[in-house]
Amino acid sequence: MKDNIYINYGKNPIKMTNDLMEKAKVSKYLKSDMKVIIKPNLVLPSSTKNGATTHSEIVEGIIKYLQTQNITDISIAEGAWVGEKTTTEAFKVCGYTDLSKRYDINLIDTKKEETIDYEIENIRFRVSKIFQETDYLINVPVLKGHCQTKLTNCLKNLKGCIPDKDKRYYHNIGLHKPIALLNTLLKPDLHIIDSICGDLTFEEGGNPIESNRILLGYDGLLLDSYCSRLIAYNPEEIEYITYSAKYNVGKLFDEHTKIIELNKSNKDNKDFIKSELAKELERYVDENSACSPCYAGLIFALNKAENNPKDSLNNNNEKNNNENEKNNNKIRIGQGFKGQTNDEDLGIGDCCKNFSKYVKGCPPSGLDILNYLNSFEFD
Ligand code: SF4
């Protein structure tokens, strides 16, 4: 069970989180007298809608679940990006100040906490003492792109547990190795991933891609190596994943990993919001009632595609518009294509299984879509 990955789809984060925790039988590992810390990603004071920060509703779902287990010693701890007041502001803007009042929960700014010093491979680590003193640590990152490390998710979210000075220091010496080593010092007991609308490329948000999905697992490396695929990265491309495997932080995702999906029919979220960058990339796509996680995988893949179907399709569109003819070689996605046959276009997902060329999956991962795009000869 601890090697499984659980995914829930939908638009009710409180219930989705509770259902995931029940399905994964989290209560087996809890005791009522435990001291529990929840660590979200509040990198900056920015609304969760922008794709950078953890939805407070997920943390609310966790608190409710913990309270049903009669756990009362619950804290939310975070150290936002560099700056004296950023954490307090982020707590406020992202709904955590209100949440803490409603549930009588402590809010801890890790920047103000005492640290414990370590040194591994000549790298200095100072970790907030509270994390070492807790009985149960729940990591609640946002699955999103990152301008330097490509992916930010479970493993990188622990950077919020160290002082500002060390955040700068890690950036200077290259982030990957310190992130992996930090995960040998701090080992969350549980990870619940906010994949509701993580950003396409940037940890500070701005181009959120709606996926309406929450994931749960017990192994941060397993989850990161799985989730990198969802946003169109091969895990080998993410250096800190390779380092983490070397330092035995956890297991890597492979074909034996069991994926347990809840509410599969809730993937169908037709009225999802599309960011400006997504709209730009979508110009070359024919979308008809696509589910949000499927569409998100395609947008992540299009943003990274080497063959640049964008240019090819753009040329076709211009040509075809001029000639008032049917467009050729489009990328088609969505339930509107169920049952349709097509020998010209590339279909995305099992809804297009009657196309002669389509990417399998429901939804397919961003990496599967990317690999197909890169091998597809666009006319
Ligand atoms: S393949 Fe079809 S049903 Fe499945 S996620 Fe994609 S659009 Fe939705």
Residues whose N, C-alpha, C, O or C-beta is under 5 A from the ligand:
A	BS01	SF4	K267 S289 A290 C291 C294 G334 Q335 I348 G349 D350 C351 G361 C362 P363
